[in-house]
Amino acid sequence: MRLYLVRHGQTEWNALKRLQGQSDIALTDLGRKQAITAGQGVAAIDFDYCYCSPLQRAAQTAQLIWGSRAGNIVPDARLMEIAFGPDEGRVFDRSKALDPSDPISLFFNQPELYVPHEGAESIAQLTARAQSFLSDLCAQHGAQATAGKLTPRILLVAHGALIKGLTLALTGRPVERFWNNIPPINCAMVVADYDARVGWTIVDECVRLADGVIWHDDTGAQAPA
């Protein structure tokens, strides 16, 4: 079984460096163009299923990537972004110096020390619902799966931190490696294989589809011409 995890395209709040969390923010024109380009980058893949976060930025991106393929795009609330609670809407530049008194600064710079404000979600909670989704996915589609066969092929469109939580869940990495030195990039893709005998393997952790990269299952990522 092969899983293709794609982050949504740019939103109005991405452009303003505002924390979105579970606030339901629409794609910008650029975000829609990124999603269309991402769809072109995976045009050769015969997806069998598609799941997405119900938030509109992910649902819109999923539809633009899925295109005219047969089958339904299935929303799942477990794929929503991490909830930032009272910090949603706040302007934050993760490149700024670490402030150990600021939970959001710790979230992006030292996630193992992140303690959310009341009403927000912890990384452990995020990873737990990501794991719940993965467990159900494997139970439904992966009982006979082998990494060599690569079927079924499943597209999943969600959010930056949620995809990092999924990656943490399927690799068993410690929370210190939540970001793994790879920042969340709009319409970037993680590719992972599942073998019912041995579990998950990361194939590629940052395929920059919005930059025109093309993915082929037999050769991997190919830079735009």
Secondary structure, DSSP 8 states (H G I E B T S, - for coil): -EEEEEE---BHHHHHTB--TT----B-HHHHHHHHHHHHHTTT---SEEEE-SSHHHHHHHHHHHTT-SS-EEE-GGGS----GGGTT-B--TTS---TT-HHHHHHH-GGG----TTS--HHHHHHHHHHHHHHHHHHH-TT--TTT--SEEEEEE-HHHHHHHHHHHHT--GGGSSTT----TTEEEEEEEETTTEEEEEEEEEEGGGT-EEETTTEEE---
